[in-house]
Amino acid sequence: MKQELRYIDLSWAVVALHEKEGFTWQSLVRDGNPVDRVEQYVLGYMSFWHIAFIERDALVPCEDEQLRHAARLKIERYIKQHPPVQTLPRFYIVLLGQPFAPLEPDGMTCVYQM
């Protein structure tokens, strides 16, 4: 199976989408404010799956490009070890340095799959 991942770097997380035709990041981008729109979508998704109920003010911005790169690699390793059973759209989220999330020694959470 060909791995087709798209990434978006939020201020507090790295999110990957394993895409299926017809459901892309562009479908999440509306109203001329794409990052805010995607952040709202991801926050809502996380709350729906009870991963975290968090206030936007509690999110810690992350400006460290090396940490973001490491998070992308972590997601890719996770997908290689746990390939999707079906080619449905899937989100993979790694939270970066958040006080409410249990972090591993590398400063990132486990990979959350939705």
All heavy atoms as an XYZ file, in Angstrom:
950
protein
N       0.845     -1.173      0.000
C       0.000      0.000      0.000
C       0.892      1.238      0.000
O       1.805      1.361      0.805
C      -0.896     -0.003      1.236
C      -1.733      1.229      1.357
S      -2.851      1.166      2.768
C      -1.715      0.931      4.108
N       0.610      2.158     -0.899
C       1.378      3.393     -0.981
C       0.991      4.313      0.169
O      -0.182      4.544      0.432
C       1.098      4.074     -2.321
C       1.916      5.325     -2.532
C       1.579      5.940     -3.873
C       2.301      7.246     -4.031
N       1.884      7.967     -5.237
N       2.015      4.832      0.844
C       1.764      5.724      1.977
C       1.616      7.148      1.474
O       2.554      7.731      0.965
C       2.919      5.623      2.965
C       2.738      6.485      4.188
C       3.850      6.245      5.188
O       4.203      5.122      5.453
N       4.403      7.312      5.724
N       0.428      7.704      1.593
C       0.171      9.076      1.166
C      -0.213      9.897      2.385
O      -1.364      9.922      2.786
C      -0.936      9.101      0.129
C      -0.539      8.396     -1.157
C      -1.594      8.518     -2.246
O      -2.417      9.439     -2.161
O      -1.582      7.692     -3.144
N       0.777     10.558      2.949
C       0.544     11.369      4.136
C       0.648     12.836      3.785
O       1.485     13.238      2.992
C       1.585     11.061      5.213
C       1.527      9.689      5.850
C       2.693      9.517      6.801
C       0.216      9.474      6.578
N      -0.212     13.630      4.393
C      -0.127     15.085      4.332
C       0.021     15.563      5.767
O      -0.635     15.044      6.663
C      -1.394     15.686      3.722
C      -1.672     15.257      2.303
C      -0.845     16.083      1.325
N      -1.078     15.637     -0.035
C      -1.755     16.327     -0.930
N      -2.269     17.489     -0.625
N      -1.888     15.856     -2.144
N       0.883     16.525      5.972
C       1.134     17.043      7.315
C       0.674     18.481      7.441
O       0.740     19.239      6.486
C       2.630     16.995      7.646
C       3.164     15.605      7.795
C       3.833     14.980      6.760
C       2.992     14.908      8.987
C       4.318     13.695      6.905
C       3.476     13.624      9.135
C       4.141     13.026      8.094
O       4.616     11.758      8.228
N       0.260     18.825      8.644
C       0.051     20.223      8.983
C       0.666     20.428     10.362
O       0.473     19.612     11.276
C      -1.429     20.632      8.955
C      -1.538     22.140      9.162
C      -2.249     19.878      9.955
C      -2.883     22.723      8.781
N       1.457     21.474     10.476
C       2.075     21.815     11.750
C       1.213     22.852     12.441
O       1.176     24.007     12.029
C       3.482     22.378     11.535
C       4.454     21.330     11.022
O       4.250     20.137     11.325
O       5.410     21.702     10.332
N       0.520     22.434     13.487
C      -0.226     23.372     14.295
C       0.726     23.964     15.324
O       1.860     23.519     15.468
C      -1.401     22.671     14.982
C      -2.398     21.986     14.039
C      -3.493     21.309     14.835
C      -2.981     22.974     13.046
N       0.282     24.954     16.057
C       1.161     25.590     17.029
C       1.453     24.673     18.209
O       2.395     24.897     18.953
C       0.536     26.892     17.523
O      -0.715     26.615     18.133
N       0.690     23.600     18.372
C       0.793     22.752     19.549
C       0.863     21.267     19.210
O       0.962     20.432     20.104
C      -0.417     22.998     20.447
C      -1.711     22.991     19.681
C      -2.260     24.055     19.019
C      -2.587     21.893     19.451
N      -3.433     23.681     18.397
C      -3.652     22.353     18.647
C      -2.569     20.576     19.852
C      -4.693     21.522     18.242
C      -3.609     19.744     19.446
C      -4.655     20.228     18.650
N       0.811     20.935     17.918
C       0.813     19.526     17.533
C       1.218     19.384     16.076
O       1.141     20.339     15.303
C      -0.578     18.918     17.739
N       1.636     18.172     15.740
C       1.831     17.804     14.343
C       0.722     16.811     14.003
O       0.500     15.841     14.733
C       3.211     17.169     14.104
C       3.300     16.568     12.711
C       4.307     18.207     14.283
N       0.018     17.070     12.925
C      -1.095     16.225     12.513
C      -0.803     15.693     11.120
O      -0.367     16.433     10.238
C      -2.417     17.020     12.484
C      -3.579     16.105     12.120
C      -2.668     17.705     13.818
N      -1.031     14.410     10.935
C      -0.896     13.793      9.616
C      -2.246     13.230      9.220
O      -3.013     12.772     10.065
C       0.138     12.670      9.638
N      -2.531     13.276      7.950
C      -3.752     12.685      7.425
C      -3.366     11.677      6.366
O      -2.676     12.004      5.401
C      -4.651     13.763      6.817
C      -5.956     13.266      6.192
C      -6.869     12.703      7.275
C      -6.663     14.387      5.469
N      -3.762     10.437      6.588
C      -3.595      9.402      5.573
C      -4.785      9.563      4.653
O      -5.911      9.257      5.026
C      -3.588      8.015      6.233
C      -3.103      6.939      5.338
N      -3.886      6.373      4.375
C      -1.893      6.332      5.250
C      -3.195      5.438      3.732
N      -1.978      5.407      4.246
N      -4.544     10.099      3.472
C      -5.638     10.581      2.638
C      -6.263      9.509      1.759
O      -5.607      8.574      1.336
C      -5.159     11.712      1.732
C      -4.833     12.972      2.497
C      -4.564     14.141      1.576
O      -4.580     13.960      0.356
O      -4.328     15.239      2.104
N      -7.528      9.709      1.507
C      -8.265      8.943      0.517
C      -8.841      9.962     -0.455
O      -9.158     11.082     -0.081
C      -9.397      8.165      1.184
C     -10.208      7.326      0.206
C     -11.337      6.601      0.910
C     -12.138      5.810     -0.098
N     -13.286      5.162      0.528
N      -8.955      9.577     -1.691
C      -9.474     10.508     -2.698
C     -10.815     11.081     -2.253
O     -11.682     10.382     -1.756
C      -9.655      9.768     -4.024
C     -10.049     10.668     -5.163
C     -10.144      9.917     -6.477
O      -9.604      8.805     -6.565
O     -10.774     10.447     -7.391
N     -10.955     12.381     -2.388
C     -12.205     13.031     -2.023
C     -12.206     13.605     -0.619
O     -13.115     14.315     -0.248
N     -11.181     13.287      0.178
C     -11.098     13.842      1.534
C      -9.667     14.298      1.746
O      -8.787     13.488      1.989
C     -11.482     12.789      2.570
C     -11.560     13.356      3.967
C     -12.651     14.105      4.356
C     -10.548     13.137      4.875
C     -12.730     14.628      5.633
C     -10.624     13.654      6.157
C     -11.716     14.400      6.538
N      -9.433     15.582      1.616
C      -8.086     16.117      1.697
C      -8.046     17.258      2.696
O      -9.079     17.718      3.181
C      -7.626     16.640      0.327
O      -8.461     17.750     -0.026
C      -7.731     15.563     -0.741
N      -6.831     17.743      2.964
C      -6.709     18.909      3.837
C      -7.473     20.088      3.263
O      -8.032     20.886      3.996
C      -5.245     19.299      4.025
C      -4.539     18.454      5.018
C      -3.471     17.648      4.782
C      -4.854     18.290      6.404
N      -3.101     17.008      5.932
C      -3.924     17.389      6.942
C      -5.826     18.828      7.234
C      -3.948     17.008      8.276
C      -5.848     18.447      8.561
C      -4.920     17.554      9.069
N      -7.494     20.192      1.925
C      -8.211     21.313      1.318
C      -9.683     21.315      1.723
O     -10.302     22.363      1.805
C      -8.066     21.278     -0.203
C      -6.672     21.624     -0.694
C      -5.660     20.499     -0.495
O      -6.012     19.353     -0.296
N      -4.382     20.848     -0.533
N     -10.240     20.134      1.976
C     -11.645     20.072      2.376
C     -11.854     20.620      3.786
O     -12.977     20.917      4.177
C     -12.170     18.640      2.282
O     -11.575     17.818      3.271
N     -10.772     20.743      4.574
C     -10.879     21.294      5.922
C     -10.636     22.793      5.944
O     -10.877     23.447      6.948
C      -9.854     20.622      6.848
C      -9.933     19.110      6.970
C      -8.830     18.619      7.897
C     -11.289     18.676      7.491
N     -10.113     23.336      4.852
C      -9.706     24.737      4.815
C     -10.832     25.568      4.216
O     -11.207     25.383      3.067
C      -8.415     24.901      3.991
C      -8.061     26.363      3.850
C      -7.282     24.133      4.643
N     -11.377     26.465      5.044
C     -12.455     27.321      4.584
C     -12.320     28.703      5.218
O     -11.531     28.909      6.127
C     -13.807     26.726      4.976
C     -14.124     25.430      4.215
C     -15.585     25.117      4.283
N     -16.074     23.983      3.592
C     -15.502     22.821      3.357
N     -14.305     22.603      3.747
N     -16.103     21.855      2.721
N     -13.113     29.599      4.757
C     -13.253     30.930      5.364
C     -11.954     31.738      5.397
O     -11.817     32.634      6.213
C     -13.813     30.827      6.789
C     -15.137     30.071      6.827
O     -15.901     30.187      5.845
O     -15.398     29.381      7.811
N     -10.993     31.408      4.546
C      -9.775     32.201      4.448
C      -8.853     32.133      5.646
O      -7.912     32.899      5.751
N      -9.091     31.222      6.569
C      -8.218     31.092      7.739
C      -7.918     29.615      7.960
O      -8.444     29.001      8.880
C      -8.882     31.703      8.970
C      -7.900     31.926     10.098
O      -6.767     31.463     10.040
N      -8.333     32.626     11.129
N      -7.078     29.032      7.121
C      -6.937     27.575      7.106
C      -6.409     26.969      8.401
O      -6.940     25.976      8.866
C      -5.978     27.318      5.948
C      -5.278     28.606      5.717
C      -6.236     29.677      6.124
N      -5.368     27.538      9.012
C      -4.809     26.907     10.204
C      -5.819     26.928     11.337
O      -6.043     25.929     12.011
C      -3.492     27.591     10.618
C      -3.009     27.049     11.954
C      -2.430     27.360      9.554
N      -6.489     28.050     11.550
C      -7.488     28.136     12.607
C      -8.601     27.125     12.369
O      -9.067     26.460     13.292
C      -8.050     29.555     12.681
C      -8.985     29.726     13.864
O      -8.549     29.473     15.000
O     -10.152     30.087     13.642
N      -9.024     26.977     11.114
C     -10.083     26.041     10.784
C      -9.661     24.603     11.093
O     -10.402     23.834     11.685
C     -10.442     26.187      9.301
C     -11.485     25.229      8.802
C     -12.844     25.552      9.385
N     -13.832     24.637      8.859
C     -15.111     24.724      9.108
N     -15.572     25.692      9.847
N     -15.953     23.853      8.618
N      -8.447     24.253     10.712
C      -7.963     22.900     10.967
C      -7.785     22.679     12.463
O      -8.115     21.616     12.976
C      -6.651     22.640     10.203
C      -6.059     21.293     10.579
C      -6.908     22.675      8.699
N      -7.291     23.687     13.181
C      -7.149     23.539     14.631
C      -8.504     23.282     15.282
O      -8.630     22.428     16.144
C      -6.489     24.774     15.247
C      -5.008     24.856     14.966
C      -4.285     25.834     15.872
O      -4.871     26.297     16.866
O      -3.121     26.118     15.585
N      -9.524     24.014     14.865
C     -10.855     23.803     15.433
C     -11.344     22.391     15.120
O     -11.923     21.717     15.973
C     -11.839     24.831     14.870
C     -11.588     26.236     15.376
C     -12.500     27.250     14.712
O     -13.479     26.899     14.071
N     -12.172     28.511     14.874
N     -11.096     21.949     13.890
C     -11.532     20.609     13.485
C     -10.834     19.542     14.317
O     -11.465     18.618     14.827
C     -11.219     20.416     11.997
C     -11.772     19.140     11.414
C     -13.030     19.121     10.836
C     -11.049     17.966     11.470
C     -13.554     17.958     10.308
C     -11.551     16.798     10.937
C     -12.797     16.794     10.360
O     -13.308     15.628      9.848
N      -9.528     19.694     14.484
C      -8.771     18.701     15.237
C      -9.164     18.715     16.701
O      -9.322     17.664     17.320
C      -7.253     18.934     15.062
C      -6.456     18.051     16.014
C      -6.850     18.648     13.619
N      -9.350     19.909     17.275
C      -9.793     19.994     18.667
C     -11.137     19.302     18.860
O     -11.337     18.560     19.810
C      -9.902     21.453     19.104
C      -8.605     22.140     19.493
C      -8.851     23.632     19.688
C      -8.028     21.539     20.754
N     -12.047     19.549     17.931
C     -13.351     18.900     18.022
C     -13.253     17.389     17.906
O     -13.924     16.652     18.624
N     -12.377     16.928     17.031
C     -12.185     15.492     16.842
C     -11.598     14.855     18.092
O     -12.019     13.795     18.534
C     -11.262     15.274     15.636
C     -11.629     14.096     14.783
C     -12.522     14.242     13.723
C     -11.084     12.849     15.020
C     -12.855     13.165     12.935
C     -11.409     11.776     14.229
C     -12.295     11.926     13.185
O     -12.619     10.851     12.406
N     -10.602     15.538     18.674
C      -9.996     15.009     19.894
C     -11.024     14.933     21.016
O     -11.083     13.941     21.744
C      -8.825     15.903     20.324
C      -7.619     15.813     19.421
S      -6.363     17.027     19.849
C      -5.856     16.441     21.457
N     -11.838     15.960     21.152
C     -12.858     15.950     22.196
C     -13.880     14.847     21.951
O     -14.316     14.163     22.880
C     -13.548     17.307     22.274
O     -12.640     18.293     22.670
N     -14.249     14.650     20.682
C     -15.218     13.611     20.343
C     -14.726     12.238     20.789
O     -15.484     11.423     21.303
C     -15.484     13.616     18.837
C     -16.451     12.554     18.396
C     -17.813     12.728     18.556
C     -15.991     11.372     17.838
C     -18.709     11.747     18.158
C     -16.875     10.389     17.434
C     -18.238     10.569     17.591
N     -13.416     11.991     20.615
C     -12.847     10.690     20.986
C     -12.301     10.688     22.409
O     -11.615      9.765     22.812
C     -11.761     10.288     19.993
C     -12.346      9.896     18.681
C     -12.340     10.604     17.524
C     -13.089      8.706     18.408
N     -13.026      9.928     16.541
C     -13.488      8.769     17.044
C     -13.455      7.596     19.165
C     -14.236      7.753     16.443
C     -14.196      6.587     18.558
C     -14.575      6.674     17.224
N     -12.612     11.709     23.182
C     -12.238     11.776     24.600
C     -10.731     11.691     24.803
O     -10.270     11.195     25.834
C     -12.943     10.683     25.408
C     -14.425     10.716     25.260
N     -15.216     11.671     25.866
C     -15.268      9.932     24.539
C     -16.484     11.458     25.534
N     -16.531     10.417     24.729
N      -9.954     12.149     23.838
C      -8.504     12.186     24.026
C      -8.154     13.297     24.992
O      -7.336     13.132     25.881
C      -7.789     12.384     22.674
C      -7.944     11.117     21.838
C      -6.319     12.715     22.867
C      -7.408     11.240     20.447
N      -8.777     14.426     24.802
C      -8.475     15.544     25.691
C      -9.595     16.570     25.602
O     -10.082     16.862     24.524
C      -7.156     16.190     25.299
N      -9.976     17.069     26.742
C     -10.881     18.214     26.785
C     -10.040     19.389     27.246
O      -9.662     19.476     28.410
C     -12.035     17.959     27.755
C     -12.987     16.921     27.244
C     -12.831     15.597     27.592
C     -14.021     17.275     26.391
C     -13.704     14.636     27.121
C     -14.892     16.312     25.910
C     -14.736     14.988     26.275
N      -9.704     20.262     26.315
C      -8.739     21.305     26.625
C      -9.255     22.651     26.158
O     -10.004     22.758     25.195
C      -7.385     21.019     25.953
C      -7.577     20.675     24.484
C      -6.648     19.910     26.655
C      -6.311     20.361     23.755
N      -8.839     23.663     26.868
C      -9.137     25.027     26.477
C      -8.054     25.498     25.516
O      -6.881     25.134     25.668
C      -9.159     25.936     27.700
C     -10.227     25.583     28.725
C     -11.629     25.852     28.200
O     -11.797     26.788     27.386
O     -12.551     25.118     28.591
N      -8.419     26.304     24.552
C      -7.436     26.812     23.596
C      -6.300     27.552     24.311
O      -5.150     27.486     23.910
C      -8.119     27.718     22.582
C      -7.226     28.142     21.448
C      -7.990     28.851     20.365
N      -8.915     27.973     19.678
C      -8.585     27.190     18.649
N      -7.360     27.179     18.218
N      -9.478     26.438     18.072
N      -6.630     28.232     25.419
C      -5.606     28.972     26.162
C      -4.567     28.056     26.802
O      -3.477     28.498     27.148
C      -6.243     29.830     27.261
C      -7.121     30.934     26.679
O      -6.958     31.246     25.478
O      -7.963     31.470     27.414
N      -4.904     26.763     26.993
C      -3.969     25.832     27.630
C      -2.967     25.238     26.649
O      -2.037     24.554     27.066
C      -4.747     24.706     28.309
N      -3.156     25.489     25.370
C      -2.257     24.921     24.367
C      -0.936     25.683     24.354
O      -0.914     26.910     24.354
C      -2.905     24.986     22.983
C      -4.184     24.184     22.823
C      -4.788     24.436     21.456
C      -3.940     22.712     23.043
N       0.142     24.941     24.351
C       1.476     25.547     24.375
C       2.017     25.602     22.952
O       2.191     24.569     22.312
C       2.429     24.721     25.265
C       3.827     25.317     25.233
C       1.901     24.650     26.682
N       2.294     26.806     22.443
C       2.858     26.900     21.092
C       4.225     26.222     21.018
O       4.976     26.211     21.985
C       2.993     28.404     20.858
C       2.047     29.033     21.811
C       2.032     28.132     23.014
N       4.535     25.667     19.873
C       5.829     25.025     19.652
C       6.433     25.605     18.377
O       5.875     25.452     17.294
C       5.676     23.519     19.516
S       7.223     22.687     19.148
N       7.563     26.257     18.522
C       8.244     26.863     17.372
C       9.470     26.061     16.956
O      10.215     26.478     16.084
C       8.674     28.302     17.724
C       7.536     29.191     18.182
C       6.494     29.429     17.110
O       6.853     29.376     15.916
O       5.329     29.663     17.463
N       9.707     24.920     17.577
C      10.913     24.124     17.351
C      10.732     23.230     16.125
O      10.035     22.214     16.182
C      11.204     23.293     18.597
C      12.525     22.549     18.524
O      13.066     22.386     17.406
O      13.008     22.128     19.583
N      11.367     23.598     15.016
C      11.210     22.832     13.777
C      11.790     21.425     13.920
O      11.270     20.481     13.328
C      11.874     23.570     12.609
C      11.679     22.879     11.275
C      10.211     22.589     10.921
O       9.348     23.432     11.213
O       9.940     21.500     10.370
N      12.842     21.249     14.702
C      13.409     19.913     14.902
C      12.415     19.012     15.622
O      12.292     17.826     15.296
C      14.712     19.996     15.688
C      15.865     20.573     14.886
C      17.159     20.582     15.678
O      17.144     20.729     16.907
N      18.264     20.446     14.978
N      11.705     19.565     16.594
C      10.700     18.783     17.306
C       9.551     18.412     16.381
O       9.056     17.285     16.405
C      10.186     19.583     18.513
C       9.328     18.823     19.524
C      10.088     17.641     20.098
C       8.892     19.758     20.633
N       9.152     19.341     15.522
C       8.091     19.043     14.553
C       8.543     17.944     13.583
O       7.776     17.034     13.262
C       7.710     20.296     13.780
C       7.021     21.355     14.621
C       6.759     22.591     13.760
N       6.230     23.676     14.536
C       4.948     23.806     14.853
N       4.079     22.911     14.480
N       4.550     24.848     15.554
N       9.792     18.031     13.124
C      10.329     17.007     12.212
C      10.362     15.639     12.908
O       9.965     14.625     12.325
C      11.730     17.410     11.745
C      12.371     16.389     10.857
N      11.944     16.154      9.558
C      13.388     15.527     11.070
C      12.669     15.209      9.030
N      13.560     14.802      9.923
N      10.791     15.615     14.161
C      10.822     14.364     14.916
C       9.413     13.791     15.074
O       9.218     12.576     15.025
C      11.467     14.590     16.278
N       8.424     14.668     15.253
C       7.038     14.193     15.381
C       6.553     13.559     14.085
O       5.870     12.535     14.100
C       6.130     15.352     15.785
N       6.909     14.170     12.940
C       6.523     13.573     11.657
C       7.149     12.190     11.495
O       6.498     11.251     11.036
C       6.909     14.501     10.510
C       6.083     15.772     10.473
C       6.306     16.582      9.215
N       7.613     17.218      9.146
C       7.891     18.436      9.592
N       6.946     19.170     10.149
N       9.103     18.935      9.473
N       8.423     12.052     11.862
C       9.087     10.746     11.775
C       8.428      9.728     12.706
O       8.285      8.553     12.361
C      10.571     10.886     12.117
C      11.411     11.682     11.135
C      12.850     11.803     11.640
C      11.390     11.039      9.755
N       8.008     10.201     13.880
C       7.340      9.316     14.834
C       6.026      8.794     14.257
O       5.687      7.616     14.400
C       7.093     10.082     16.136
C       6.637      9.242     17.289
C       6.643     10.060     18.564
C       6.530      9.160     19.764
N       6.706      9.882     21.022
N       5.284      9.663     13.595
C       4.034      9.246     12.956
C       4.321      8.228     11.857
O       3.640      7.200     11.745
C       3.277     10.465     12.403
C       2.736     11.314     13.554
C       2.144     10.024     11.473
C       2.161     12.654     13.130
N       5.331      8.481     11.035
C       5.661      7.556      9.945
C       6.064      6.181     10.479
O       5.661      5.157      9.934
C       6.770      8.143      9.080
C       6.292      9.339      8.264
C       7.422     10.048      7.534
O       8.550      9.498      7.486
O       7.182     11.155      7.020
N       6.864      6.161     11.560
C       7.245      4.873     12.165
C       6.006      4.147     12.692
O       5.871      2.929     12.521
C       8.238      5.097     13.301
C       9.659      5.334     12.839
C      10.660      5.212     13.976
N      10.369      6.099     15.089
C      10.838      7.340     15.204
N      11.623      7.850     14.294
N      10.518      8.076     16.253
N       5.098      4.894     13.324
C       3.887      4.281     13.860
C       3.064      3.639     12.736
O       2.570      2.520     12.863
C       3.043      5.323     14.603
C       1.767      4.747     15.160
C       1.744      4.187     16.430
C       0.599      4.746     14.407
C       0.582      3.643     16.944
C      -0.570      4.202     14.916
C      -0.577      3.653     16.181
O      -1.728      3.104     16.677
N       2.914      4.357     11.620
C       2.105      3.832     10.515
C       2.742      2.588      9.900
O       2.044      1.636      9.542
C       1.881      4.935      9.459
C       0.977      6.024     10.050
C       1.264      4.354      8.185
C       0.817      7.228      9.164
N       4.068      2.580      9.806
C       4.741      1.381      9.283
C       4.503      0.183     10.181
O       4.353     -0.938      9.709
C       6.241      1.635      9.133
C       6.584      2.490      7.940
C       8.079      2.702      7.825
C       8.392      3.648      6.673
N       9.827      3.972      6.598
N       4.454      0.405     11.492
C       4.229     -0.685     12.443
C       2.757     -1.044     12.574
O       2.419     -2.157     12.972
C       4.794     -0.298     13.813
C       6.291     -0.153     13.826
C       6.804      0.455     15.129
O       6.034      0.801     16.033
N       8.114      0.600     15.226
N       1.859     -0.098     12.274
C       0.414     -0.306     12.408
C      -0.279      0.191     11.137
O      -0.967      1.212     11.168
C      -0.145      0.465     13.606
C       0.549      0.192     14.891
N       1.670      0.892     15.289
C       0.306     -0.708     15.871
C       2.079      0.436     16.460
N       1.265     -0.533     16.835
N      -0.117     -0.501     10.016
C      -0.733      0.002      8.775
C      -2.259      0.014      8.874
O      -2.847     -0.838      9.539
C      -0.254     -0.992      7.711
C       0.142     -2.210      8.465
C       0.572     -1.761      9.836
N      -2.897      1.013      8.225
C      -4.364      1.063      8.252
C      -4.958     -0.208      7.642
O      -4.473     -0.710      6.627
C      -4.690      2.288      7.384
C      -3.441      3.098      7.382
C      -2.314      2.130      7.497
N      -5.995     -0.723      8.266
C      -6.644     -1.930      7.758
C      -7.370     -1.615      6.460
O      -7.365     -2.405      5.524
C      -7.633     -2.484      8.811
C      -8.395     -3.679      8.257
C      -6.878     -2.857     10.081
N      -7.999     -0.444      6.399
C      -8.689     -0.004      5.200
C      -8.114      1.340      4.785
O      -7.498      2.023      5.580
C     -10.191      0.141      5.464
C     -10.852     -1.144      5.902
C     -12.316     -0.923      6.242
O     -12.864      0.151      5.993
N     -12.951     -1.928      6.801
N      -8.346      1.690      3.539
C      -7.810      2.960      3.053
C      -8.783      4.110      3.315
O      -9.078      4.907      2.448
C      -7.490      2.873      1.554
O      -8.685      2.486      0.866
C      -6.391      1.880      1.287
N      -9.295      4.164      4.531
C     -10.153      5.273      4.920
C      -9.276      6.406      5.436
O      -8.157      6.173      5.888
C     -11.117      4.825      6.019
C     -12.090      3.713      5.640
C     -12.864      3.265      6.868
C     -13.034      4.182      4.551
N      -9.774      7.629      5.394
C      -8.985      8.736      5.941
C      -8.726      8.510      7.432
O      -9.615      8.117      8.172
C      -9.882      9.956      5.738
C     -10.881      9.541      4.724
C     -11.044      8.057      4.856
N      -7.505      8.752      7.850
C      -7.152      8.600      9.256
C      -6.289      9.771      9.681
O      -5.418     10.205      8.941
C      -6.391      7.294      9.501
C      -7.253      6.066      9.381
C      -6.428      4.815      9.608
N      -7.231      3.637      9.404
C      -7.876      2.989     10.359
N      -7.804      3.414     11.604
N      -8.573      1.907     10.098
N      -6.527     10.236     10.893
C      -5.708     11.283     11.475
C      -4.698     10.648     12.415
O      -5.006      9.689     13.109
C      -6.558     12.255     12.309
C      -7.366     13.196     11.498
C      -8.669     12.892     11.141
C      -6.826     14.410     11.092
C      -9.431     13.769     10.394
C      -7.585     15.293     10.342
C      -8.880     14.968      9.998
N      -3.522     11.224     12.431
C      -2.492     10.847     13.399
C      -2.001     12.140     14.030
O      -1.608     13.057     13.323
C      -1.334     10.122     12.711
C      -1.756      8.856     12.022
C      -2.193      8.869     10.701
C      -1.736      7.640     12.691
C      -2.598      7.704     10.066
C      -2.140      6.467     12.064
C      -2.566      6.507     10.746
O      -2.966      5.355     10.117
N      -2.024     12.201     15.356
C      -1.660     13.435     16.049
C      -0.559     13.140     17.055
O      -0.623     12.155     17.796
C      -2.862     14.035     16.803
C      -3.986     14.387     15.826
C      -2.450     15.260     17.606
C      -5.223     14.937     16.503
N       0.440     13.997     17.068
C       1.454     13.986     18.118
C       1.410     15.355     18.775
O       1.562     16.382     18.109
C       2.863     13.720     17.548
C       3.914     13.922     18.631
C       2.957     12.303     17.002
N       1.165     15.383     20.088
C       1.130     16.641     20.829
C       2.552     16.997     21.249
O       3.326     16.137     21.656
C       0.234     16.506     22.058
C      -1.210     16.085     21.760
C      -1.977     15.874     23.064
C      -1.908     17.106     20.884
N       2.880     18.270     21.142
C       4.234     18.737     21.392
C       4.307     19.543     22.686
O       3.802     20.657     22.758
C       4.713     19.608     20.228
C       4.643     18.957     18.842
C       4.980     19.981     17.769
C       5.579     17.777     18.761
N       4.903     18.974     23.711
C       5.179     19.699     24.947
C       3.971     20.267     25.648
O       4.015     21.383     26.154
N       2.874     19.507     25.720
C       1.659     20.013     26.352
C       1.593     19.585     27.809
O       1.810     18.420     28.133
C       0.428     19.506     25.606
C       0.370     19.929     24.164
C       0.438     21.436     24.006
O      -0.227     22.174     24.717
N       1.255     21.893     23.087
N       1.274     20.530     28.715
C       1.283     20.203     30.150
C       0.189     19.222     30.559
O       0.318     18.554     31.571
C       1.058     21.566     30.817
C       0.385     22.401     29.772
C       0.934     21.933     28.454
N      -0.869     19.093     29.770
C      -1.974     18.213     30.146
C      -1.809     16.808     29.595
O      -2.595     15.933     29.894
C      -3.311     18.791     29.641
C      -3.330     18.992     28.157
C      -3.631     17.959     27.302
C      -3.025     20.231     27.615
C      -3.635     18.149     25.932
C      -3.029     20.423     26.249
C      -3.326     19.379     25.404
N      -0.796     16.583     28.769
C      -0.649     15.286     28.113
C       0.586     14.572     28.650
O       1.622     15.196     28.850
C      -0.521     15.481     26.612
N       0.473     13.268     28.885
C       1.669     12.515     29.305
C       2.663     12.454     28.146
O       2.327     11.999     27.052
C       1.118     11.133     29.641
C      -0.168     11.031     28.891
C      -0.706     12.428     28.763
N       3.866     12.930     28.392
C       4.870     12.997     27.345
C       5.922     11.912     27.525
O       6.223     11.498     28.642
C       5.561     14.360     27.337
C       4.657     15.562     27.067
C       5.452     16.852     27.195
C       4.036     15.469     25.686
N       6.480     11.480     26.415
C       7.604     10.564     26.444
C       8.883     11.386     26.596
O       8.852     12.616     26.507
C       7.603      9.733     25.159
C       6.366      8.844     25.058
C       6.349      7.985     23.820
O       7.317      8.034     23.040
O       5.371      7.262     23.627
N      10.029     10.737     26.824
C      11.267     11.496     27.051
C      11.654     12.443     25.912
O      12.378     13.404     26.128
C      12.327     10.398     27.214
C      11.574      9.202     27.664
C      10.217      9.303     27.011
N      11.142     12.199     24.706
C      11.501     13.063     23.578
C      10.666     14.343     23.525
O      10.798     15.139     22.611
C      11.395     12.305     22.255
C      10.012     11.705     22.010
O       9.060     12.054     22.753
O       9.878     10.894     21.092
N       9.788     14.564     24.494
C       8.990     15.777     24.538
C       7.720     15.708     23.721
O       7.060     16.714     23.506
N       7.365     14.499     23.257
C       6.155     14.329     22.447
C       5.280     13.261     23.076
O       5.741     12.406     23.823
C       6.533     13.898     21.028
C       7.356     14.914     20.292
S       7.847     14.353     18.648
C       9.175     13.232     19.047
N       4.001     13.299     22.774
C       3.105     12.244     23.229
C       3.270     11.020     22.335
O       3.974     11.053     21.332
C       1.638     12.683     23.131
O       1.310     12.911     21.759
C       1.342     13.917     23.949
N       2.580      9.979     22.714
C       2.420      8.844     21.811
C       1.693      9.325     20.578
O       1.145     10.426     20.554
C       1.609      7.740     22.474
S       2.343      7.073     23.964
N       1.624      8.499     19.555
C       0.857      8.847     18.362
C      -0.610      8.505     18.633
O      -0.932      7.362     18.958
C       1.363      8.071     17.135
C       0.509      8.398     15.909
C       2.820      8.376     16.868
N      -1.452      9.524     18.540
C      -2.891      9.290     18.663
C      -3.443      9.036     17.268
O      -3.226      9.820     16.353
C      -3.597     10.509     19.263
C      -3.246     10.779     20.707
C      -2.528     11.903     21.060
C      -3.649      9.892     21.706
C      -2.229     12.150     22.389
C      -3.342     10.139     23.024
C      -2.635     11.267     23.370
O      -2.325     11.525     24.667
N      -4.164      7.937     17.112
C      -4.750      7.597     15.812
C      -6.258      7.697     15.922
O      -6.858      7.226     16.874
C      -4.362      6.179     15.418
C      -4.998      5.730     14.130
C      -4.719      4.268     13.848
O      -3.710      3.731     14.257
N      -5.623      3.635     13.146
N      -6.848      8.347     14.919
C      -8.310      8.473     14.911
C      -8.853      8.056     13.573
O      -8.220      8.237     12.570
C      -8.685      9.915     15.196
C      -8.392     10.307     16.613
S      -8.466     12.075     16.841
C      -6.751     12.438     16.710
